[in-house]
Each structure stands twice: as structure tokens, then as C-alpha cells.
């Protein structure tokens, strides 16, 4: 009996095999905030030796999931692009949660759910709440992807977002990204990244002590309430 041939459009198995190793998955997760890290730091964060981390990074580099930037004698690794972060976020939605064995782990999980970066854009309750508020205010329209309205353009300019530059970016402009913890969309793409950068530059959010965590400031709490009426965001305890 001749086996039936099943056509496929991409070599999914090769990518899946790279993600199947827990240490490589930990390395990729450590890079989920979009910043570049040295191999030594990635070894520490993934709990493996420097030699093991280097071997894993070589495989991830060969597989196109990470890129490397050389600065003098140092080499820094980062995700190959937002599409890799989207893949990891999608896998997180269908993966079981690791067991929580300490108060520290419980606190980290809570902080990640409240506000975090998904590569370079706002996610968690904060990201979902911001998108909902912008839609309710009439600043964005759309479903799987969004477009600013004239009032939205004005609000984004006031925030410090260069909408034209975001639109001219080579990446998608303003797609929806289904949030890993909230199971509802937050705003991704070039516009989502530009908004998050503006929030950080205004000190409305600050990077927290836990990787990917963003902390709402008193200034941000007031600004978000005035500009976007973000009740879901401003209910979080701000940092001073």
C-alpha cells in the first residue's frame, strides 16, 4: 500500500525541534522583551553552563530564530524579529502553566499578567485595557488589524507617537495579538511598539525588576486616565 503524500507549505518540524528543548525554550523566553543579551547572561537565565548556552545559541542562530550583533569582542543575541515573539506567545497560550512553588514565583506571575512587554509592545491586562479604551474612545477601528481615526491620530500625536513613521515601517502596522494571559487581543505591530516606546519615554511605565514586567507610575496613572480613560490600567498599584 502506497502512503498518501501530504503537502505542506513550511518545514514546521525543524522549528518545533528547536523549541522542544527546555533550555532553548528558556533562552528564547529570556529574549521575549526584545532586548539583546550576551551568551553569559542567557546561560544564567536559562540555568545552564556557558558552553551549553553557546551550543544552544548556535542551533537557534542556524535555525533563524535569533540573530547576533557584535560589539567589539562581545556578541549579543536577540530574537530574529517580532514574528518569533508572536510564535512564542501563541505557544504559551496552549501550553500548561508551570507549577508555582514559592511566593516569589506567584508575585512574578501576577506582575507579568498585569503589565509586560510582548517583544516590544504592551501586553497583559495593561495592553488589553489600553486597546479596549482606545476602541471605546473612538481612537481605533478594526478587528484583526486596526486603523487610527482622525481623533486617534491627534491623541497619538499628543502622546508622542509618530504614526506616519510607524506606518512606513516594514513590519505590520497595527495587528491584533491574542494575549497569552488574558485571551483577548492587545495591540501589536509597529504602532503598538511606538505607543509602548512613548509610554516609557514619558515615564508612564518603567521596566520592572523582573524581565518583561512593566510598572505603572503615578504619572502614568494620571496620564492614562486623562488621555484614554483606562480604568483597567489605572487600577493597578503604581510605582512612585
Secondary structure by P-SEA (a helix, b strand, c coil): cccbbbbbccaaaaaaaaaccaaaaaaaaaacccccccaaaaaaaacccaaaaaaaaaaaaaaccbbbbbcccbbbbccccaaaaaaaaaaaaaccccccccaaaaaaaaaaaabbbcccccccaaaaaaaaaaaaacccccccbbbbcaaaaaaaaaaccaaaaaaacccccbbbbccccccccccccaaaaaaaaaaaaaccbbbcccccbbbbcaaaaaaaaacccccccccccccc
